[in-house]
Amino acid sequence: MSELRAPQGPEPHAASEREWSLWQIFAVVIGLVLVIWSAVFALFQRNTTNYDQSFNGANSLFSALAFAGVIAAIVLQRRELILQRKELEETRAVLQRQHDQLEAQTHAFRKQNFETTFFSLINLHHGIVTSMQLTYLNESPTGRECSRIFNSILRQKHTSHRTTRSSEKNIRLQNLYEQEIADVYLEFYNEWQSIIGHYFRNLDSIVRFIKERENIDRQFYIRMVRAQLSSFELALLFYNCLSSPGKGFKPLVEEFALLKTVEDIHLLDPSHRKFYKQAAFG
């Protein structure tokens, strides 16, 4: 960081010029007084009878001289005020530059602090994904491959539920209501909560952290978050937010268009998009 400097005072040569002007005026006034007084005194010695007239003349000269001194003082004071005003403006400009510099440094520090925490959360997200492992039928996937298996399990539960419900109530297969879909996902979630619960809670924390931060390009960081999610993860996020575990996350998903890149092929049914505001898809 650059070092802040204190406002500079008046320049030395400016102060010297003002002092020199004062001495010049003072010397001129004293010189005039001595010259006039010498002339009056000489006249007084040569002709004492004309003393009154000489004194009156000298008095008039002194009055004029005093008036001139007043004018000179006013002019000098005006110059002094102009210089003081200029110095004040320069000091104010220096303080403003220092204020702007401090604001920039504070903003940079806050951004650095934010990004440090943000990327720590992203690293934690990758750690959670990498540590995933499960055994299902004849497969034992790990890491991001688990989301593909989870998607397959959810799809099987959805198909089974549709068949059962259609035989019981004769409803159309493609028109399961939102609550019924949420129930299907909740059944799936309860079975695999130990693996996917932490994943969604951390994802929720990352997005809330971005939302609560002021003076940042939120969309830039949201795009970075969205880039971390695979197609199968987006599909799981889609249905997680329709169920009770993810209801609180759903408004953020819609606000920041986290489902912008979700593909219909990975949804249980493309018509399920109607359960979200259009903003969720950008």
Steps between C-alpha positions, in 0.01 A plus 500: 500500500616849431587719797261779597662840532397793716373816324785733406500846652543828313800508274804680654548735204138620525543589870829677420332709230232613743759593765704691239191696390426598862855626554491694173178682592624564853829644370321726249263634766785570746700666225214728403441592864867594549516702178183695576597556861846626396344743253255633757772537759722692256218737411430554866859601570519745209177675566336451834225745401382253242490217757124475507474487123783244476351288776160507331660395175692224671182390674326472163790300362497269803124450459547410134786275594288327766222450246752354256621269776144381559459431127833316496392292800171408328681399183751296700224333699316413179814339360543311824142368484547390140815309594330344802204393284737344248686315775169378644392368160833323455474344847143390429611342171779311679256373764255391231773307318597333827135414568459349152822305543386368838163401353672314217729320745205407723303371201799296381549354848132405532499344154814302581345381826177405321681307226713316753186373674318439172772281352531316831131412470550393138791278607280354773234430237754311288614313810145390576447382141834318490432321828165361381484124463218249501415147404187443294420172331820396325652849491726678748540852363699775668519876464293676237391171347273452803264770373432291191404201716286720727319631195433144385368398844269802513372426151417142599311618808310751289401234245390263775297769670329599176398140430362449850310828507357451152367156588349631826338822380520472123687830463699580189860387530661827390295722732634429847446803720784689662431356844504147368835563330629653822391187687688281252816705544461510880487122508820491294663773716430319825675190368813684387504799735832403655667558163304778329383700804838666560538566127181709473554681830844615385365607159229700678766667717708603198206670326383674818854622562502663154155653552592658834815666366465862383691677222596192299404364162269228635425355158872445439533283811167327438624397155806352667276300736277384215808386306582258783173306454468209261181430305398227747573728797276769349218247463538395865504867605180550298308241700671570831353851501148365440513296821504609863883474544560751220195731521705779656757477220244521219460885507877538457503248216237711325661834582842402365385271216696203630302268271591694188688208345280212619401273212157346450654160434623484859165599653244238595257686277560828309156619607633529855658832402161658574568454872762776480487865403648565158779698669649173624596416141639841409 
